[in-house]
Amino acid sequence: MPLIVILILVISFIAALVRSTLGFGESLIAVPLFLFFLPATTAVPLSVMLSIVIALIIVIQDHRKIHFYSAKWLIIYAVPGIPLGLLILVYGNEILVKTVLGLLIIGYALYTLAAKSTRNLTKDNQWWLFICGFLSGVFGGAYGLNGPPLVVYGNLRNWSAVQFRATLQAYFLPVSLLGFVGYAAKGLVTAEVNYYFLIALTTSIPAIFLGRWLNRKLNSRSFLRYVLYGLVVVGIVLMLMAWYPELTTIA
């Protein structure tokens, strides 16, 4: 079996397992690791196609646990944030922006881990939906980091592990589909991408079901702690990508 196939199988399994267990984070695993041996024009569409499959399966599995109202407004408010994110991507100082974003993400996670009590919303709040939805659009448009602001809102709403996992996928599914349409329109969904995608499914699909089992084993307190640890990792990876871009440009 060629080494590239083995690497795709392993990376896809780990990324899908993390996404299925925590509800987010697979792109920060899959894309940087894929970029070690695949060009960006292959790695990014491949990651988006995997994201669609993961989100679709989870939505089908746990559609009764989705907070559709929250997901709807988070998506709506994300739309105007995407152009601002693209402007930041094109004109912003990449090192500065990624470092600031990384520090903000890590700071929020560490603060929440250390705080004895945090603010909670007993029902959906349009102001917080706007803030978190808009920022998810900005982060996503700039660097594909939609997840952290969604984590903040899920934490505020005190969603259970199952609700958190399911609701985030109701957000990610249409967003990933739009991304796929864009890549397809640009001719980036090639025969090579489809071939690697089919290979990746052989390990990512079992990982989705394993992740669901792990998600249901976690109580709310443990789940939140792991999610926050995940945010710390996201922040660290983001800053490493800013200061050491050669880590993801070996290919």
Helices and strands as residue ranges (DSSP letters): H 3-22, H 26-34, H 40-61, G 63-65, H 68-78, H 81-91, H 94-114, H 126-143, H 147-156, H 161-185, H 191-217, H 220-243, G 245-248
